[in-house]
Amino acid sequence: MTPATSASPSADPPVSAPFFLRGRLCEGQDVTHRSRDLGVTFATPSIDLDQVVHPRGEVPPLLDVPLDEIIDFLVETGERIRDRRNPFVRECIERMTSTHPLPRDVLEAQVRGAAGYLDKRLLRTVVEQNFPDPRALDEWVPKEDFTGRRSFVRAFAPRLIHVLPGNSPGVAVKSIAQGALVKAVNLFKMSSSDPFTSVAILRTMAEIDPGHPVVTSMSAVYWRGGDEAVERVLYRPQYFDKIVAWGGGDAIANVVKYLGPGFQLVSFDPKTSISMVGKETFVSDEALERAATLAASDVMVLNQEACVASRFLYVEADRDDADRFSARLYAHIAEQAAASDDARPLDVDLREQVETLQLLDDDFRVWGRTDGTGVVIRSEEPVDFHPINKIANVVRVDSLDDAVRGVNVATQTVGFYPFERMADYRDRLASCGAQRIVRLGEAGPSTIGNPHDAMYPLHRFVHWMAHEDGTAPDAEGTADGTSGAS
């Protein structure tokens, strides 16, 4: 295999982003790239494609490692990530501040907070929710059907490429843990906003035990998405079973063209989350204040960078009440924005669209400024752009029944108020394609082990293998007298 080619170099001193290849740190500045969000130059080694592929003829390193041992190793990793003396995490955060749009404090909280996923009870719960019989990860589980036909089934260790997102560094921690739990051979394609976190975690693991099978089953590299010199080689069933892709529409579309027999996609594709706020909000000033506070909390999840962050808030109200809600929502968003120390101005296109709305008639009303300190737009229909960077679109509706029409398969989380009306809407929301309904204000946390993006991911990651061992001696054919062959 041939190494990847270089991007155009920058005159600025590049930030160094090393790779991690099956237990070995790989440093170098052979290739220069630009981060997507800030256009900052960073440098990586060239990719030795032979090193990122684990030969099919070799059994995956983690296959015969007991799941309990893997979990113990992940727990120790989590403890070390949280240790503020960890040099790999400190270096990662320092370098990431130059390539990532989020401020340093938010990045650090994301990385160290994500280590909370590496908790023994949490990891065990995730496994038990994903697999009816977790023994299948450790052994060939015997089965016998009602006809007497015997077999063994195993959740066999897969070969996975993980295309990581740029918006949330914490996803790297979760993805590495999930890859270890299913005993996969893992290749992590890092994002241009964060070509650091995955390597920092893997270096932390290597410091614990450089020869541990978790460590030797992991590689983390960066290449520019869409680089055919890399992807036409790696995105093939000869080397990998599945690609686990996070990211925007362009990233997912780029992966889809490589899919075919033997090479599947598990997609955490772009999602939009919303809020549904009922008329009960306006029975008192206290109820209004409570709903606005909860709604602002959902809008500001990871400074509105996360998929679970609310962007459209459907409010069951007349125009005057919708404006009252919008004003209080803006006050809380602005307060949280100021506390976050994240005051990135809106990009030019988005700023122009918001400023245009300020000039229109009463169908639109805007609170705030386009300087990154928060904006709320009240409208009669959803705006035709994607609210981001602390922008909330309050959509006035006569009934929450009207809000359901705004839900589709790209709707991830629905924050709902008042809570007692949630059960009345969950079937309709699911029918429209929504994947999660929560109490308003609780978009961020989730129940441990619950489905994510309408699936149990670990169950989909593994390679389900059956070993059929014939019919038991006391069984004669199938229940209908046939052999059962097909």
BELLIN-V565803 format. One record per residue. N is the residue number from 1. PHI is phi in whole degrees, -180 to 180 (* if undefined). PSI is psi in whole degrees, -180 to 180 (999 if undefined). NEAR is the number of other ideal C-beta (glycine too) atoms within 12 Angstrom. Layout:
n/phi/psi/near
N/PHI/PSI/NEAR
N/PHI/PSI/NEAR
//
This chain:
n/phi/psi/near
1/*/152/19
2/-103/151/15
3/-71/161/25
4/-70/157/31
5/-91/167/19
6/-90/148/24
7/-87/173/26
8/-66/130/14
9/-74/161/17
10/-112/153/21
11/-74/-23/9
12/-74/148/17
13/-60/123/14
14/-78/147/28
15/-77/135/33
16/-86/132/30
17/-127/96/43
18/-72/166/33
19/-104/167/42
20/-131/119/43
21/-124/100/36
22/51/46/35
23/101/-2/28
24/-126/131/24
25/-76/135/29
26/-124/113/29
27/-109/155/18
28/159/163/22
29/-129/51/23
30/-79/-29/25
31/-128/134/33
32/-109/146/32
33/-138/169/39
34/-122/136/27
35/-68/144/34
36/-65/-44/28
37/-81/-41/25
38/-111/-9/24
39/69/24/17
40/-85/139/28
41/-79/136/28
42/-138/159/38
43/-124/142/31
44/-131/166/41
45/-67/165/33
46/-75/153/30
47/-87/122/37
48/-89/98/25
49/-63/-27/28
50/-64/-31/17
51/-79/-23/25
52/-91/-1/38
53/-108/127/28
54/-94/119/35
55/-55/140/16
56/-61/-32/18
57/-73/-11/9
58/-99/131/15
59/-65/137/18
60/-54/139/34
61/-56/-32/29
62/-89/-3/36
63/-54/-47/30
64/-103/15/19
65/-86/124/29
66/-58/143/18
67/-57/-39/34
68/-61/-38/19
69/-67/-39/23
70/-62/-45/40
71/-63/-43/33
72/-60/-40/24
73/-67/-40/35
74/-66/-39/43
75/-63/-44/29
76/-64/-37/25
77/-60/-44/41
78/-60/-41/35
79/-62/-39/23
80/-75/-31/30
81/-66/-38/44
82/-73/-19/26
83/-70/117/19
84/-69/-9/15
85/-86/-5/13
86/-61/113/27
87/-70/-28/17
88/-72/-41/31
89/-69/-42/39
90/-61/-44/24
91/-65/-41/23
92/-58/-50/42
93/-65/-41/32
94/-60/-45/21
95/-74/-35/33
96/-68/-26/42
97/-62/-20/27
98/-88/-19/31
99/-113/-17/39
100/-106/141/42
101/-73/-21/37
102/-76/149/36
103/-69/161/24
104/-55/-47/23
105/-61/-39/18
106/-68/-42/34
107/-62/-45/41
108/-64/-42/30
109/-63/-37/24
110/-63/-50/39
111/-66/-51/44
112/-71/-36/32
113/-66/-34/25
114/-65/-22/34
115/-63/-17/36
116/-62/-21/26
117/-67/-25/37
118/-88/61/39
119/-116/136/26
120/-59/-47/26
121/-65/-40/16
122/-63/-49/28
123/-63/-41/36
124/-65/-40/26
125/-63/-43/21
126/-58/-46/37
127/-63/-46/38
128/-67/-31/24
129/-75/-29/24
130/-86/-26/31
131/-128/120/30
132/-55/-34/16
133/-133/94/19
134/-60/-15/31
135/-58/-25/21
136/-63/-20/32
137/-76/-25/44
138/-105/-20/27
139/-156/169/20
140/-83/114/24
141/-87/123/24
142/-73/143/20
143/-140/157/23
144/-147/125/19
145/-84/180/19
146/-70/-13/14
147/-89/-6/24
148/94/2/20
149/-77/130/26
150/-101/150/23
151/-159/172/23
152/-130/140/22
153/-127/140/27
154/-137/141/29
155/-84/87/35
156/-76/147/30
157/-60/121/38
158/-88/171/44
159/-111/115/43
160/-122/138/45
161/-105/125/45
162/-105/117/44
163/-95/105/46
164/-84/152/44
165/-82/162/42
166/-94/-15/34
167/-81/-22/38
168/-138/101/39
169/-58/-28/48
170/-63/-22/37
171/-62/-29/40
172/-62/-42/48
173/-62/-49/42
174/-64/-41/41
175/-67/-41/45
176/-63/-43/49
177/-63/-45/44
178/-66/-39/41
179/-61/-37/46
180/-72/-41/49
181/-61/-35/47
182/-92/7/49
183/62/32/41
184/-77/158/44
185/-85/122/39
186/-121/133/50
187/-120/119/46
188/-101/118/47
189/-90/110/45
190/-78/162/49
191/-92/162/42
192/-72/-22/39
193/-76/-27/41
194/-143/76/50
195/-91/35/46
196/-131/-42/44
197/-61/-46/47
198/-58/-44/47
199/-66/-39/41
200/-62/-41/44
201/-67/-44/49
202/-68/-34/48
203/-67/-36/36
204/-63/-43/44
205/-63/-43/43
206/-65/-30/28
207/-69/-32/24
208/-68/-50/27
209/-160/100/20
210/-63/-21/20
211/-102/7/16
212/-64/140/28
213/-57/-29/30
214/-60/-43/43
215/-68/-45/36
216/-77/-8/28
217/-96/6/41
218/-120/138/48
219/-137/144/44
220/-137/123/49
221/-140/171/45
222/-127/138/48
223/-144/159/40
224/-67/127/31
225/-56/132/31
226/95/-2/24
227/-72/102/26
228/-67/-25/18
229/-61/-28/22
230/-96/-50/35
231/-72/-34/32
232/-70/-16/19
233/-89/-49/26
234/-80/-35/37
235/-82/66/38
236/-142/145/24
237/-68/-15/21
238/-63/-25/19
239/-116/-34/32
240/-136/152/39
241/-90/-42/36
242/-146/153/37
243/-115/125/42
244/-101/106/43
245/-114/123/39
246/-104/152/40
247/140/-179/36
248/-76/178/29
249/-59/-40/17
250/-65/-40/17
251/-65/-43/31
252/-68/-42/28
253/-61/-36/19
254/-66/-37/29
255/-71/-39/35
256/-57/-35/22
257/-66/-15/18
258/-96/-6/30
259/-72/151/25
260/-178/-175/15
261/-54/127/10
262/89/-8/19
263/-133/107/26
264/-112/165/28
265/-115/129/32
266/-112/109/37
267/-110/125/33
268/-103/73/37
269/-82/176/30
270/-59/134/27
271/-130/155/37
272/-123/134/35
273/-109/151/44
274/-133/173/49
275/-126/148/50
276/-125/118/50
277/-120/117/49
278/-82/170/36
279/-65/-19/27
280/-62/-19/25
281/-56/-28/39
282/-104/15/28
283/-74/-21/16
284/-159/162/12
285/-63/-34/15
286/-65/-42/14
287/-66/-40/24
288/-61/-46/32
289/-63/-40/22
290/-63/-48/28
291/-63/-41/43
292/-65/-39/42
293/-64/-47/27
294/-64/-42/34
295/-63/-42/48
296/-62/-36/41
297/-61/-40/33
298/-72/-38/44
299/-62/-38/49
300/-95/16/39
301/-60/121/37
302/51/43/38
303/52/37/37
304/67/23/43
305/-88/-23/37
306/-81/153/35
307/-63/-30/37
308/-77/-11/37
309/-68/132/39
310/-71/141/50
311/-123/-36/45
312/-117/128/45
313/-119/109/52
314/-86/119/46
315/-118/124/47
316/-83/95/33
317/-166/164/34
318/-81/178/18
319/-65/-39/22
320/-63/-45/16
321/-68/-37/30
322/-61/-37/38
323/-70/-38/27
324/-62/-45/31
325/-63/-44/46
326/-61/-41/41
327/-63/-44/26
328/-70/-37/35
329/-61/-45/46
330/-60/-41/36
331/-60/-41/26
332/-75/-37/34
333/-63/-45/44
334/-62/-38/29
335/-65/-45/22
336/-69/-36/31
337/-63/-42/33
338/-65/-39/20
339/-70/-25/20
340/-81/-13/29
341/60/30/19
342/-119/99/30
343/-123/50/22
344/-70/126/29
345/-63/154/19
346/-64/149/29
347/-68/166/20
348/-59/-48/11
349/-62/-44/15
350/-67/-40/26
351/-61/-43/25
352/-64/-38/15
353/-67/-41/27
354/-67/-44/38
355/-65/-32/21
356/-65/-41/18
357/-62/-32/32
358/-64/-20/21
359/-94/-7/13
360/-86/-179/18
361/-78/-165/10
362/-69/-8/15
363/-64/-18/18
364/-130/144/32
365/-143/139/30
366/-124/133/32
367/-113/136/34
368/101/-176/34
369/-126/168/23
370/-94/28/29
371/-98/12/20
372/90/8/30
373/-97/4/29
374/115/141/40
375/-142/139/42
376/-124/130/46
377/-117/120/43
378/-96/132/41
379/-147/168/35
380/-90/-22/26
381/-133/156/21
382/-60/141/30
383/-64/157/31
384/-96/25/15
385/-132/169/25
386/-90/109/26
387/-66/130/36
388/-154/167/37
389/60/51/39
390/70/39/46
391/-111/127/43
392/-118/133/52
393/-107/108/44
394/-86/117/51
395/-105/115/38
396/-77/132/36
397/-133/152/33
398/-73/-31/19
399/-147/149/20
400/-65/-17/35
401/-60/-35/20
402/-69/-32/21
403/-67/-31/37
404/-58/-30/29
405/-66/-18/23
406/-88/4/31
407/-99/138/36
408/-149/-170/21
409/-68/-12/19
410/-92/3/27
411/-89/118/38
412/-90/-73/36
413/-109/138/41
414/-118/112/44
415/-85/131/45
416/-126/138/44
417/-147/133/41
418/-79/156/27
419/-63/-34/24
420/-69/-12/12
421/-95/-1/27
422/-60/-44/26
423/-63/-26/15
424/-70/-20/19
425/-114/-12/31
426/-64/-36/22
427/-67/-43/13
428/-66/-39/25
429/-65/-41/37
430/-65/-40/22
431/-63/-34/15
432/-77/-16/23
433/120/-6/22
434/-62/153/34
435/-114/-10/32
436/-163/133/34
437/-124/133/36
438/-137/167/34
439/-66/140/31
440/-53/134/41
441/95/-5/30
442/-122/31/27
443/-68/-33/38
444/-70/-62/31
445/-72/156/20
446/-140/157/27
447/-67/130/16
448/-61/129/21
449/87/-3/24
450/-68/162/21
451/-59/152/22
452/-124/128/34
453/51/45/30
454/67/27/24
455/-153/163/21
456/-96/101/24
457/-60/-46/37
458/-62/-34/39
459/-63/-32/29
460/-84/-24/30
461/-67/-39/42
462/-74/163/37
463/-98/104/30
464/-76/120/26
465/-121/135/20
466/-115/134/20
467/-115/108/18
468/-95/135/19
469/-123/33/18
470/80/-171/17
471/-101/139/22
472/-59/148/18
473/-57/-29/10
474/-91/7/10
475/-109/137/19
476/-120/99/16
477/69/-166/16
478/-92/180/17
479/-62/-27/14
480/-100/13/10
481/87/0/10
482/-96/173/13
483/-78/-19/15
484/84/2/20
485/-76/152/11
486/-143/999/5
//
